[in-house]
C-alpha cells in the first residue's frame, strides 16, 4: 500500500514539470525485477526533461520493458543491453562501460545521471535544465568548470 501511494504521489508530481526531453540530459537506469516502477520512473524522468535509457542488466529481463509498454516505448525512451562482457561479470563492473557507450550515442550529452529504476531525483525546479542552470549560477565554481553535481540519498518512513 505504501509503495502504491508513493508511486501515485510521484505520478501527480510529474504534472508540475515541463515534460519535454532535452537531448543534453540523459538518465540511464538499470532494472532488475522492478517492473512495477518502470512506468512511473519513465514518466518522472521524461517530465523532468531527461532522455531515458533503460539498461537491461539481466538476460532473463529482456522483455520486461516491452511487456510494460505493450511493445510501444514512449518518445525519448530507449532500452539497451548492459555493456557486460560475460554473464559471470558482476553487475557493478558494467557501470563505466555502459556510461561510455551512452557518451558515444548522445552527441549533445551534457549531463548524465546513472541510477536504478526505483530511484527518483526530486528537485525544486520545473526541469533538470532549470535546476542545473540554477546550480551553476549559485556555485562558486565557474559555470564552464562545473563537472558534477552530488545528490544526497534520502529514505522516508513514517
C-alpha positions as CSV (number, residue, x, y, z in Angstrom):
1,X,0.0,0.0,0.0
2,X,2.8,2.5,0.9
3,X,4.6,1.7,-2.3
4,X,1.5,2.3,-4.4
5,X,0.8,5.6,-2.5
6,X,4.4,6.8,-3.1
7,X,4.1,5.9,-6.8
8,X,0.8,7.8,-7.1
9,X,2.4,10.9,-5.4
10,X,5.3,10.8,-7.9
11,X,2.9,10.5,-10.8
12,X,1.0,13.5,-9.6
13,X,4.2,15.5,-9.2
14,X,5.1,14.7,-12.8
15,X,2.2,17.0,-13.8
16,X,4.1,20.0,-12.3
17,X,7.2,19.5,-14.5
18,X,7.9,20.8,-18.0
19,X,7.9,17.4,-19.6
20,X,9.9,17.9,-22.8
21,X,13.0,15.6,-23.2
22,X,16.2,17.6,-23.5
23,X,19.0,16.0,-25.6
24,X,21.6,17.3,-23.2
25,X,20.3,15.3,-20.3
26,X,20.2,11.5,-20.1
27,X,19.2,9.3,-17.2
28,X,20.5,5.7,-17.5
29,X,18.8,3.2,-15.2
30,X,19.4,-0.4,-14.6
31,X,16.4,-2.6,-13.9
32,X,16.2,-6.0,-12.2
33,X,12.8,-7.3,-11.2
34,X,11.5,-3.8,-11.0
35,X,8.6,-3.9,-13.4
36,X,6.2,-2.1,-11.0
37,X,8.5,1.0,-11.1
38,X,9.3,1.2,-14.8
39,X,6.3,3.2,-16.0
40,X,6.5,5.7,-13.1
41,X,10.2,6.0,-13.5
42,X,10.0,6.8,-17.2
43,X,7.1,9.3,-16.7
44,X,9.0,11.0,-13.8
45,X,12.3,11.5,-15.7
46,X,10.6,12.5,-19.0
47,X,8.7,15.1,-17.1
48,X,11.9,16.5,-15.6
49,X,13.3,16.7,-19.2
50,X,15.6,13.7,-19.3
51,X,16.1,11.4,-22.2
52,X,15.6,7.9,-20.6
53,X,17.8,4.9,-21.4
54,X,16.8,1.7,-19.6
55,X,19.7,-0.7,-19.2
56,X,18.8,-4.4,-19.4
57,X,21.2,-5.8,-16.8
58,X,19.8,-9.3,-16.8
59,X,19.3,-11.6,-19.8
60,X,16.1,-13.0,-18.4
61,X,14.6,-9.5,-18.1
62,X,15.0,-8.6,-21.7
63,X,11.2,-8.4,-22.4
64,X,10.2,-6.6,-19.2
65,X,10.0,-3.0,-20.6
66,X,8.4,-4.2,-23.8
67,X,5.7,-6.0,-21.8
68,X,5.1,-3.0,-19.5
69,X,4.6,-0.7,-22.6
70,X,3.0,-3.3,-24.8
71,X,5.8,-3.0,-27.3
72,X,5.4,0.7,-27.9
73,X,8.0,2.8,-26.0
74,X,7.3,6.5,-25.4
75,X,9.3,9.1,-27.3
76,X,12.6,9.8,-25.6
77,X,12.9,6.3,-24.2
78,X,15.2,3.5,-25.3
79,X,16.3,0.1,-24.0
80,X,19.9,-1.1,-24.3
81,X,21.8,-4.2,-23.2
82,X,24.4,-3.6,-20.5
83,X,28.0,-3.5,-21.5
84,X,28.6,-6.7,-19.6
85,X,31.4,-8.7,-21.2
86,X,30.1,-12.0,-19.9
87,X,27.2,-13.4,-17.9
88,X,29.6,-14.1,-15.0
89,X,30.7,-10.4,-14.8
90,X,29.5,-8.7,-11.7
91,X,26.7,-6.1,-12.1
92,X,28.8,-3.2,-10.7
93,X,31.5,-3.7,-13.3
94,X,29.2,-2.7,-16.1
95,X,28.7,0.9,-15.0
96,X,31.7,2.6,-16.6
97,X,31.5,0.8,-20.0
98,X,27.7,1.4,-20.1
99,X,28.2,5.1,-19.4
100,X,30.9,5.3,-22.0
101,X,28.6,3.7,-24.5
102,X,26.0,6.5,-23.8
103,X,28.6,9.2,-24.4
104,X,29.0,7.8,-27.9
105,X,25.3,7.5,-28.6
106,X,24.3,11.0,-27.4
107,X,26.5,13.6,-29.2
108,X,24.7,16.5,-27.4
109,X,25.1,15.0,-24.0
110,X,25.9,17.5,-21.3
111,X,24.8,15.7,-18.1
112,X,24.3,12.0,-17.3
113,X,22.5,10.5,-14.2
114,X,23.0,6.8,-13.6
115,X,20.7,5.1,-11.1
116,X,18.3,2.2,-10.7
117,X,14.6,2.2,-11.8
118,X,13.4,2.5,-8.2
119,X,15.4,5.7,-7.5
120,X,13.8,9.1,-8.1
121,X,15.5,12.5,-8.2
122,X,13.4,15.2,-6.5
123,X,14.5,18.7,-7.4
124,X,12.9,22.1,-6.7
125,X,12.8,23.2,-10.3
126,X,10.4,22.7,-13.2
127,X,13.1,20.8,-15.3
128,X,16.5,19.3,-15.0
129,X,17.8,22.1,-17.3
130,X,16.4,24.8,-15.0
131,X,17.9,23.0,-11.9
132,X,21.4,22.8,-13.5
133,X,21.3,26.4,-14.6
134,X,20.4,27.5,-11.1
135,X,23.1,25.4,-9.5
136,X,25.7,26.8,-12.0
137,X,24.6,30.4,-11.2
138,X,24.9,29.8,-7.4
139,X,28.1,27.8,-7.5
140,X,31.5,29.3,-6.6
141,X,32.9,27.2,-9.4
142,X,32.8,28.9,-12.8
143,X,29.9,27.5,-14.8
144,X,32.1,26.2,-17.6
145,X,34.2,24.3,-15.0
146,X,31.3,22.6,-13.1
147,X,31.6,18.9,-14.0
148,X,29.4,17.1,-11.4
149,X,26.6,17.6,-9.0
150,X,26.2,15.4,-5.9
151,X,22.8,14.3,-4.8
152,X,22.3,13.0,-1.3
153,X,20.2,9.9,-0.6
154,X,17.0,10.3,1.4
155,X,14.9,7.5,2.8
156,X,11.5,8.4,4.1
157,X,9.5,6.5,6.6
158,X,6.6,7.5,8.8
